[in-house]
């Protein structure tokens, strides 16, 4: 008994690309929602008060953030600036 397997590399890559793009859209949506919540709760508050909540929110969404980024985002939230994330296609 013999069997044959034809692997379609292009179809495989398209399937992976579709899944990766969907994941990135989901993460961007989740991060934007989290930042909307942070903006509503912390706009106008001191940066030092925002940073721990921001770091927790970032980790909740599955990421990590550097200290300079944490300070920059916290300052923008404190200043009342709305932050949102936009998904773009991942190229590989």
C-alpha positions as CSV (number, residue, x, y, z in Angstrom):
1,X,0.0,0.0,0.0
2,X,1.4,3.4,-0.9
3,X,0.2,6.9,-0.1
4,X,1.0,10.2,-1.6
5,X,0.9,13.6,0.0
6,X,1.0,16.8,-2.0
7,X,1.9,19.9,0.0
8,X,0.7,23.2,-1.3
9,X,3.2,25.7,0.2
10,X,1.4,28.8,-1.0
11,X,-2.0,27.6,0.4
12,X,-0.2,26.9,3.7
13,X,1.4,30.3,3.8
14,X,-2.0,32.0,3.0
15,X,-3.7,30.1,5.9
16,X,-0.9,31.1,8.3
17,X,-1.1,34.7,7.1
18,X,-4.9,34.8,7.6
19,X,-4.5,33.4,11.2
20,X,-1.7,35.8,12.0
21,X,-3.6,38.8,10.6
22,X,-6.7,37.9,12.6
23,X,-4.6,37.5,15.8
24,X,-3.0,40.9,15.3
25,X,-6.4,42.5,14.7
26,X,-7.7,40.9,17.9
27,X,-4.7,42.1,20.0
28,X,-5.0,45.6,18.5
29,X,-8.7,45.7,19.4
30,X,-8.1,44.5,22.9
31,X,-5.3,47.0,23.5
32,X,-7.4,49.8,22.2
33,X,-10.3,48.9,24.5
34,X,-7.9,48.7,27.5
35,X,-6.4,52.1,26.7
36,X,-9.9,53.6,26.3
37,X,-10.6,52.3,29.8
38,X,-7.3,53.7,31.2
39,X,-8.0,57.0,29.5
40,X,-11.5,57.2,31.1
41,X,-10.1,56.3,34.5
42,X,-6.8,58.1,34.6
43,X,-6.9,61.2,32.3
44,X,-5.5,64.1,34.2
45,X,-4.1,61.9,37.0
46,X,-0.3,61.8,37.9
47,X,1.9,59.7,35.8
48,X,3.1,57.8,38.9
49,X,-0.5,56.7,39.6
50,X,-1.1,55.6,36.0
51,X,2.1,53.6,35.5
52,X,1.2,50.5,37.6
53,X,-2.3,50.3,36.1
54,X,-0.9,50.7,32.6
55,X,1.7,48.0,33.2
56,X,-0.9,45.6,34.5
57,X,-3.1,46.3,31.5
58,X,-0.2,45.7,29.1
59,X,0.6,42.3,30.8
60,X,-3.1,41.4,30.8
61,X,-3.1,41.7,27.0
62,X,-0.1,39.4,26.8
63,X,2.7,41.9,26.3
64,X,5.5,43.6,28.1
65,X,6.6,47.2,28.1
66,X,9.8,49.0,28.7
67,X,10.2,51.7,31.4
68,X,10.6,54.5,28.8
69,X,7.5,53.3,26.9
70,X,5.6,53.0,30.1
71,X,6.4,56.5,31.1
72,X,5.6,57.9,27.7
73,X,2.2,56.2,27.5
74,X,1.4,57.2,31.1
75,X,2.3,60.8,30.3
76,X,0.0,60.8,27.3
77,X,-2.9,59.3,29.3
78,X,-2.3,61.9,32.0
79,X,-2.3,64.6,29.3
80,X,-5.7,63.3,28.2
81,X,-4.5,62.0,24.8
82,X,-6.5,59.0,23.5
83,X,-4.3,56.1,22.4
84,X,-5.5,53.5,20.0
85,X,-3.8,50.7,18.1
86,X,-4.2,49.8,14.5
87,X,-3.5,46.4,13.0
88,X,-1.5,46.2,9.9
89,X,-0.6,43.2,7.8
90,X,2.4,41.1,9.0
91,X,4.9,40.5,6.2
92,X,7.3,37.6,6.3
